[in-house]
Amino acid sequence: MSQTLEEQLLVNGTNHQLAKRIQIPLNMPKHPTRSLQFLDELNSQPTKVTVPLEAKVKLKIIVVGAGLGGLACTIALARRGHEVVVYEQTAVLGEVGAGIQIPSNSARLLHSWGVGTFLEPHVVEPNGMTFRRWEDGSTIGYTKLVPDFRKNFKAPYYVVHRAHFHDALYQRALELGVEVRLASRVENYDLSKPSLTLRSGEVIFADLIVAADGVKSAARKLVLEGEDKPPQPTGFAAYRATVDVEKMRSDPAISWLLEKPSLNIWIGEDRHVMTYTIAAGKSFNMVLSHVDLTDPSTWKPETAICDMRKEFSGWDPRLVKIINLVESTLKWPLMMGTELKTWIAPSKKVLIMGDAAHPMVPYMSQGAAMAVEDGGALATVLSLISDPEEIPRALEVFEAERMKRSVQMQQASLLNGTLWHFPDGPEQRLRDESMKPEVEGRSFSWSANQWSDPVTQWWAYGYDAEEAVEAAWNDRNASKDP
Ligand SMILES: Cc1cc2nc3c(=O)[nH]c(=O)nc-3n(C[C@H](O)[C@H](O)[C@H](O)COP(=O)(O)OP(=O)(O)OC[C@H]3O[C@@H](n4cnc5c(N)ncnc54)[C@H](O)[C@@H]3O)c2cc1C
């Protein structure tokens, strides 16, 4: 059913009286516009915890994996009234000692789910993101995050220590009454019942099983009926490291990086270094990406620091100074998945999500954000059904919407690798030229910087996973109407 203009405006939270004053023929086709954006401001409350739509059909749902994706999904489902139990193989919960960006499309959902209370004490909200030339650190691109992202996308853009993010999700899940069972490795699934068998031999049944079991997902192969399509190496690897900011403060050549909370990324041929402060400003986080065609099984942790320094020798002397302060580092292979034929088992009772479904290179800083969106979309679409018979249809709508979004994000992430890693030469010069207006504060309609490019920006950060899947559900039902 098509909506009147008034209804469309009300859906966007716009004031009723104002909507009435706008005289546009209601049968006019909708054109893409943001000229009514200003009206949204009337009712917008960016960090409000919203009252969730209670699911009409309450389900018993198992989530496999208590990573960032599994826990986010758990929260989204539990707040709709489903009974959720999480099974995690590790005995102690945790995340690697590194940072993570929480872009606005994810932060908006997390805030509305009540995660903000647990997250806020630990986050840093960077003022902006500066792209720097590899050789001397000169500014070649700039995205203003504060206040622009809050204003435009109704949510902040955060960076945080992974352990703090993970713990915030865990605390919120517990607050919602979720049971998280640790040291509970899932050994097998029965896709038709559905049920799973733990290493202990215990068999557990549910209405739905959501496997958020990461890049090496065992559930993915089952869902794909035995023909797994695991992510492939990209020929890139990343060193991850943190530096104590106190060590940086004593050196004026690098202490300026701590003056304002910011993201700084140095880009050059086949390499880049993404940096920002985490742990409420106490630690400086670095992800150092580079070409590496060797087999990860041959990597030696004891030579990692030395190898990392060699990779970036000759880069901006200030960056090299910081790299020299790193005391330990971990090297990660960067893997990339492609579109899978499905995320849902034929029984329509088991599905995969998060990195299990759509691993991507971290160049858009959106991998975990996509998992958060998956959780929001799944919980929303399940809250719209009025009968368990509708679960398969809900999952199909979820899959179609989420596949489209995450495959596009996989591509956008890869594209950054291309854009950032040009050798010095004509392409690099034209790229830098395209980012000049944003550095000089001039207006622009496109940019090679995907954080700044207006079209990419609205697609990446303005997207609302819950609204999108609800619209897709309504469209699907409308198209089925006689
Ligand atoms: C260098 C780097 C930087 C990144 N930066 C960002 C960023 O800035 N922003 C962003 O949004 N994303 C970023 N990402 C991506 C992000 O880290 C991942 O997308 C996200 O952590 C995936 O979460 P997940 O829960 O799907 O998987 P995982 O974190 O892998 O969790 C899977 C969980 O399942 C458990 N498990 C697996 N098998 C079983 C089993 N059989 N039984 C029980 N439990 C099981 C595992 O123990 C684990 O806890 C980055 C990634 C990398 C490599």
The ligand as an SDF file (V2000), in Angstrom:
LIG
                    3D

 53 58  0  0  0  0  0  0  0  0999 V2000
   42.5170   -5.3760   11.6350 C   0  0  0  0  0  0  0  0  0  0  0  0
   41.0160   -5.3220   11.7570 C   0  0  0  0  0  0  0  0  0  0  0  0
   40.4090   -4.1090   12.0610 C   0  0  0  0  0  0  0  0  0  0  0  0
   39.0080   -4.0320   12.1330 C   0  0  0  0  0  0  0  0  0  0  0  0
   38.4220   -2.8210   12.4170 N   0  0  0  0  0  0  0  0  0  0  0  0
   37.0720   -2.7370   12.4610 C   0  0  0  0  0  0  0  0  0  0  0  0
   36.4520   -1.4810   12.7660 C   0  0  0  0  0  0  0  0  0  0  0  0
   37.1170   -0.4770   12.9930 O   0  0  0  0  0  0  0  0  0  0  0  0
   35.0730   -1.4360   12.8100 N   0  0  0  0  0  0  0  0  0  0  0  0
   34.2980   -2.5520   12.5730 C   0  0  0  0  0  0  0  0  0  0  0  0
   33.0650   -2.4480   12.6190 O   0  0  0  0  0  0  0  0  0  0  0  0
   34.8790   -3.7500   12.3020 N   0  0  0  0  0  0  0  0  0  0  0  0
   36.2260   -3.8730   12.2420 C   0  0  0  0  0  0  0  0  0  0  0  0
   36.8130   -5.0850   11.9940 N   0  0  0  0  0  0  0  0  0  0  0  0
   35.9340   -6.2660   11.7560 C   0  0  0  0  0  0  0  0  0  0  0  0
   35.4300   -6.8650   13.0720 C   0  0  0  0  0  0  0  0  0  0  0  0
   36.4880   -7.1070   13.9620 O   0  0  0  0  0  0  0  0  0  0  0  0
   34.6850   -8.1650   12.7960 C   0  0  0  0  0  0  0  0  0  0  0  0
   33.7940   -7.9660   11.7140 O   0  0  0  0  0  0  0  0  0  0  0  0
   33.8680   -8.6140   14.0010 C   0  0  0  0  0  0  0  0  0  0  0  0
   34.6820   -8.7170   15.1420 O   0  0  0  0  0  0  0  0  0  0  0  0
   33.1900   -9.9520   13.6930 C   0  0  0  0  0  0  0  0  0  0  0  0
   32.4190  -10.3590   14.7930 O   0  0  0  0  0  0  0  0  0  0  0  0
   31.6900  -11.7810   14.7970 P   0  0  0  0  0  0  0  0  0  0  0  0
   30.9910  -11.8310   16.1040 O   0  0  0  0  0  0  0  0  0  0  0  0
   30.9110  -11.9700   13.5610 O   0  0  0  0  0  0  0  0  0  0  0  0
   32.8690  -12.8530   14.7500 O   0  0  0  0  0  0  0  0  0  0  0  0
   33.9840  -13.1920   15.8430 P   0  0  0  0  0  0  0  0  0  0  0  0
   34.4330  -11.9710   16.5570 O   0  0  0  0  0  0  0  0  0  0  0  0
   35.0120  -13.9990   15.1490 O   0  0  0  0  0  0  0  0  0  0  0  0
   33.2280  -14.0890   16.9120 O   0  0  0  0  0  0  0  0  0  0  0  0
   32.9280  -15.4440   16.6940 C   0  0  0  0  0  0  0  0  0  0  0  0
   32.7350  -16.1060   18.0430 C   0  0  0  0  0  0  0  0  0  0  0  0
   32.2080  -17.4190   17.8560 O   0  0  0  0  0  0  0  0  0  0  0  0
   32.8750  -18.2990   18.7170 C   0  0  0  0  0  0  0  0  0  0  0  0
   32.7780  -19.6440   18.1370 N   0  0  0  0  0  0  0  0  0  0  0  0
   33.2780  -20.0590   16.9380 C   0  0  0  0  0  0  0  0  0  0  0  0
   32.9850  -21.3540   16.7380 N   0  0  0  0  0  0  0  0  0  0  0  0
   32.2600  -21.7620   17.8070 C   0  0  0  0  0  0  0  0  0  0  0  0
   31.6730  -23.0050   18.1730 C   0  0  0  0  0  0  0  0  0  0  0  0
   31.7700  -24.0860   17.3980 N   0  0  0  0  0  0  0  0  0  0  0  0
   31.0110  -23.0830   19.3430 N   0  0  0  0  0  0  0  0  0  0  0  0
   30.8920  -22.0000   20.1570 C   0  0  0  0  0  0  0  0  0  0  0  0
   31.4540  -20.8140   19.8750 N   0  0  0  0  0  0  0  0  0  0  0  0
   32.1210  -20.6770   18.7040 C   0  0  0  0  0  0  0  0  0  0  0  0
   34.3030  -17.7510   18.7740 C   0  0  0  0  0  0  0  0  0  0  0  0
   35.0120  -18.2260   19.8990 O   0  0  0  0  0  0  0  0  0  0  0  0
   34.0390  -16.2570   18.8250 C   0  0  0  0  0  0  0  0  0  0  0  0
   33.8670  -15.7810   20.1340 O   0  0  0  0  0  0  0  0  0  0  0  0
   38.2060   -5.1990   11.9090 C   0  0  0  0  0  0  0  0  0  0  0  0
   38.8330   -6.4210   11.6360 C   0  0  0  0  0  0  0  0  0  0  0  0
   40.2310   -6.4870   11.5600 C   0  0  0  0  0  0  0  0  0  0  0  0
   40.8650   -7.8190   11.2530 C   0  0  0  0  0  0  0  0  0  0  0  0
  1  2  1  0
  2  3  1  0
  2 52  2  0
  3  4  2  0
  4  5  1  0
  4 50  1  0
  5  6  2  0
  6  7  1  0
  6 13  1  0
  7  8  2  0
  7  9  1  0
  9 10  1  0
 10 11  2  0
 10 12  1  0
 12 13  2  0
 13 14  1  0
 14 15  1  0
 14 50  1  0
 15 16  1  0
 16 17  1  0
 16 18  1  0
 18 19  1  0
 18 20  1  0
 20 21  1  0
 20 22  1  0
 22 23  1  0
 23 24  1  0
 24 25  2  0
 24 26  1  0
 24 27  1  0
 27 28  1  0
 28 29  2  0
 28 30  1  0
 28 31  1  0
 31 32  1  0
 32 33  1  0
 33 34  1  0
 33 48  1  0
 34 35  1  0
 35 36  1  0
 35 46  1  0
 36 37  1  0
 36 45  1  0
 37 38  2  0
 38 39  1  0
 39 40  1  0
 39 45  2  0
 40 41  1  0
 40 42  2  0
 42 43  1  0
 43 44  2  0
 44 45  1  0
 46 47  1  0
 46 48  1  0
 48 49  1  0
 50 51  2  0
 51 52  1  0
 52 53  1  0
M  END
$$$$
